Amino acid sequence: MGGAGALVAAGAAGYAGRDEIRRWWWRTSGRERPRTDGVLDHPGAEWVAASSANWRRAQRPDDYTVDRVVIHVVQGGYGDALRVFRDPLHEAAAHYVVRKDGHIAQTVRELDVAFHSGNRRFNERSIGIEHEGYVDRPGDFTDAMYVSSARLTARICARYRIPVDRAHIVAHSEVPGTDHTDPGPHWDWGRYLRLVREAPVS
Ligand SMILES: [Zn+2]
């Protein structure tokens, strides 16, 4: 992928939309931002790289506008999420995983499109955050997890000027076309949004 030949081929294949051309320009202009393994978008996070099969290289927000945060629950533990994200056959990964004690792993750079919502357009415009635990176990959603995740979301919203509301911070279950139910009925949205609004973003 890349180079003038690919651009022409893509054009011939019908990629005529203005957005697509803008994206190809970023790819072929030599203006890709450098990305270094281990460089993080969220201070204090631990870098645990997902397999490159589970995300797509991009230049967000130059090529795609980022205007959504998608909240997930793993249906498993923190280690389970990291293990499947590293598996090239899993075909999915989120940008972050939050542990019950509040510890955060970043697994995909925010520049890149992580395959987390089951909807290509939504993946292109969103940051995905996984939370350790199960949708039917409300005790899994600890105070430390809410506070830590809210600070992460607050910083994301500040970075991309995303409004802090339920139209822009959404459940995986609300993504069009998905059959997933997470984070489920026990996720306390009122509390979460309040924590996001109150969180320090510096
Ligand atoms: Zn999910």
Boltz pocket constraint, residues with backbone or C-beta under 6 A from the ligand:
constraints:
  - pocket:
      binder: B
      contacts: [[A, 71], [A, 72], [A, 73], [A, 116], [A, 172], [A, 180], [A, 182]]
      max_distance: 6.0
